[in-house]
Amino acid sequence: MHSIIFATNNKNKVDEIRAVLKDGFQIISLKEAGIEIEIPEPYDTLEENAREKSNTIYVLTGKDCFSEDTGLEVVALDNEPGVKSARYAGDLNDFRKNIEKLLQKMNGIDERQAQFRTVISLMLQGKEYQFEGICKGSITNIESGTNGFGYDAVFVPDGSTKTFAEMTMDEKNKFSHRKKATEKFVQFLNEYHGKN
């Protein structure tokens, strides 16, 4: 069993990653690792913020770890909220306000195309590797559904009529950007550990 620290305090993200990972890997959250810090996300790209988080935890612990940064990119808003998705309305992770701001900005706009993009940064024995997952879809006019988190209640992935918040975890994982990035990450880990 390979143990790896997931550099996040977001329980929802930990649950999603664990739902994708099969046997052979033990995901340890920051809380479970006894690490109580909020890691800043000071950069303008998902890639740099993901790297900042994984590198911070690697320097702190010396253990293999990974992080991810995810953004909702809306075409009509020049890819806003993007890297500021969690802080779109100013307060960190106040998704009620974030969704309100997004729907207000989208009011009267017919072009509703958007995508969720996840970047995973893996620190393995001191070296960084990155993996990307994208889910294309569209922004709804109103919120719908109570599952999930973040912008799930206003995002319908291409190929579905349901928002992410109307789906079960299994249904969401058929489309999920995080699942796509995680599958690449897991395949890499399996190949890496198979060779070493």
C-alpha positions as CSV (number, residue, x, y, z in Angstrom):
1,M,0.0,0.0,0.0
2,H,1.5,3.3,-1.1
3,S,0.7,6.3,1.2
4,I,0.5,9.7,-0.3
5,I,-0.5,13.0,1.2
6,F,-3.2,15.0,-0.6
7,A,-2.4,18.7,0.0
8,T,-5.9,20.0,0.6
9,N,-8.3,20.8,3.5
10,N,-11.3,20.2,1.2
11,K,-13.1,17.1,2.3
12,N,-15.2,17.0,-0.9
13,K,-12.1,16.8,-3.0
14,V,-10.6,14.1,-0.8
15,D,-13.8,12.1,-1.2
16,E,-13.9,12.5,-5.0
17,I,-10.2,11.4,-5.4
18,R,-10.7,8.4,-3.1
19,A,-13.8,7.4,-5.2
20,V,-11.6,7.2,-8.3
21,L,-8.5,5.6,-6.7
22,K,-8.5,1.8,-6.4
23,D,-6.7,-0.5,-4.0
24,G,-3.0,0.1,-3.6
25,F,-3.0,3.7,-2.6
26,Q,-3.8,5.3,0.7
27,I,-4.8,8.9,0.4
28,I,-3.9,10.9,3.6
29,S,-5.6,14.4,3.9
30,L,-3.7,17.3,5.5
31,K,-5.9,16.9,8.6
32,E,-5.1,13.2,8.9
33,A,-1.4,14.0,8.5
34,G,-1.7,16.5,11.4
35,I,-0.9,19.4,9.1
36,E,-3.0,22.4,9.9
37,I,-2.1,25.1,7.5
38,E,-3.8,27.0,4.7
39,I,-1.5,27.1,1.7
40,P,-1.7,30.4,-0.3
41,E,-2.7,30.4,-4.0
42,P,-0.9,33.5,-5.1
43,Y,-0.4,32.8,-8.8
44,D,-2.4,33.5,-12.0
45,T,-2.5,29.9,-13.3
46,L,-3.8,26.6,-12.0
47,E,-0.5,25.0,-12.8
48,E,1.5,27.4,-10.6
49,N,-1.0,27.2,-7.7
50,A,-1.0,23.4,-7.8
51,R,2.8,23.4,-7.7
52,E,2.9,25.8,-4.8
53,K,0.7,23.6,-2.7
54,S,2.4,20.3,-3.4
55,N,5.9,21.8,-3.1
56,T,4.9,23.4,0.3
57,I,3.8,20.1,1.7
58,Y,6.8,18.2,0.3
59,V,9.3,20.7,1.8
60,L,7.4,20.5,5.1
61,T,7.2,16.6,5.3
62,G,9.7,15.2,2.8
63,K,7.0,12.7,1.8
64,D,5.4,12.0,-1.5
65,C,2.3,14.2,-1.9
66,F,0.0,15.8,-4.5
67,S,-2.3,18.8,-4.8
68,E,-4.8,20.0,-7.3
69,D,-6.2,23.3,-8.4
70,T,-9.4,23.5,-10.3
71,G,-11.1,26.4,-12.1
72,L,-14.3,27.1,-13.8
73,E,-13.6,28.8,-17.1
74,V,-16.6,30.6,-18.8
75,V,-16.1,31.5,-22.4
76,A,-18.3,34.6,-22.5
77,L,-16.4,36.0,-19.4
78,D,-12.9,35.6,-20.9
79,N,-12.4,32.4,-18.8
80,E,-13.5,33.9,-15.5
81,P,-13.6,32.9,-12.7
82,G,-10.7,30.6,-13.6
83,V,-7.9,30.6,-11.1
84,K,-10.1,32.8,-8.7
85,S,-13.0,30.3,-8.7
86,A,-13.0,29.8,-4.9
87,R,-12.6,33.5,-4.3
88,Y,-14.7,34.9,-7.1
89,A,-17.0,37.0,-4.8
90,G,-14.2,37.9,-2.4
91,D,-14.7,35.5,0.5
92,L,-12.7,32.3,0.3
93,N,-14.9,29.3,-0.6
94,D,-18.3,31.2,-0.1
95,F,-19.8,29.4,-3.1
96,R,-23.3,30.9,-2.4
97,K,-21.9,34.4,-3.2
98,N,-19.7,33.0,-6.0
99,I,-22.7,31.5,-7.8
100,E,-24.7,34.6,-7.3
101,K,-22.0,36.7,-8.9
102,L,-21.5,34.3,-11.8
103,L,-25.3,34.2,-12.6
104,Q,-25.5,38.0,-12.4
105,K,-22.6,38.4,-14.8
106,M,-24.2,35.8,-17.1
107,N,-27.6,37.5,-17.0
108,G,-28.8,38.1,-20.6
109,I,-25.8,36.3,-22.2
110,D,-26.8,33.5,-24.6
111,E,-23.3,32.1,-24.9
112,R,-23.2,29.7,-21.9
113,Q,-20.2,27.5,-22.8
114,A,-17.8,26.7,-20.0
115,Q,-15.4,24.1,-18.8
116,F,-14.0,22.9,-15.5
117,R,-10.2,22.3,-15.6
118,T,-8.2,20.5,-13.0
119,V,-4.4,20.4,-12.7
120,I,-2.9,17.9,-10.4
121,S,0.7,18.4,-9.2
122,L,2.5,15.3,-7.9
123,M,5.7,15.6,-5.9
124,L,7.4,12.2,-6.1
125,Q,10.8,11.7,-4.5
126,G,11.5,15.4,-5.0
127,K,10.4,15.6,-8.6
128,E,7.2,17.3,-9.9
129,Y,4.8,15.8,-12.4
130,Q,1.5,17.4,-13.6
131,F,-1.7,16.0,-15.0
132,E,-4.7,17.9,-16.5
133,G,-8.4,17.0,-16.8
134,I,-11.1,19.0,-18.6
135,C,-14.9,18.7,-18.6
136,K,-16.7,20.9,-21.1
137,G,-20.3,22.0,-20.5
138,S,-22.5,25.0,-20.0
139,I,-23.8,27.3,-17.3
140,T,-27.5,27.1,-16.4
141,N,-29.7,30.1,-15.8
142,I,-30.7,28.9,-12.3
143,E,-29.3,26.6,-9.6
144,S,-30.5,23.0,-9.6
145,G,-29.6,20.1,-7.3
146,T,-28.1,19.7,-3.9
147,N,-25.2,17.3,-4.3
148,G,-21.6,18.2,-4.9
149,F,-20.0,21.5,-4.1
150,G,-18.7,24.7,-5.6
151,Y,-20.3,25.6,-8.9
152,D,-21.9,22.1,-9.4
153,A,-25.5,23.4,-9.2
154,V,-25.0,25.7,-12.2
155,F,-22.9,23.4,-14.5
156,V,-24.3,20.9,-17.0
157,P,-21.5,18.7,-18.6
158,D,-21.8,18.1,-22.4
159,G,-23.7,14.9,-23.0
160,S,-26.0,15.3,-20.0
161,T,-29.2,17.2,-19.1
162,K,-28.4,17.2,-15.3
163,T,-26.2,19.6,-13.4
164,F,-23.3,18.1,-11.4
165,A,-25.4,18.8,-8.3
166,E,-28.2,16.6,-9.6
167,M,-25.9,13.7,-10.0
168,T,-24.6,10.9,-7.7
169,M,-20.9,10.7,-7.3
170,D,-20.8,7.8,-9.7
171,E,-22.7,9.8,-12.3
172,K,-20.5,12.8,-11.9
173,N,-17.4,10.7,-12.3
174,K,-18.4,9.7,-15.8
175,F,-17.8,13.3,-16.8
176,S,-15.6,14.8,-14.0
177,H,-12.5,16.9,-14.8
178,R,-11.1,15.8,-11.5
179,K,-11.6,12.1,-12.4
180,K,-9.9,12.6,-15.8
181,A,-6.9,14.2,-14.2
182,T,-6.8,11.6,-11.4
183,E,-6.9,8.7,-13.9
184,K,-3.8,10.1,-15.6
185,F,-2.2,10.5,-12.2
186,V,-3.1,7.0,-11.1
187,Q,-1.9,5.5,-14.4
188,F,1.4,7.3,-13.9
189,L,1.8,6.1,-10.3
190,N,1.0,2.5,-11.2
191,E,3.6,2.6,-14.0
192,Y,6.1,4.4,-11.8
193,H,5.8,1.9,-8.9
194,G,5.8,-1.0,-11.4
195,K,9.2,0.1,-12.6
196,N,10.6,0.9,-9.1
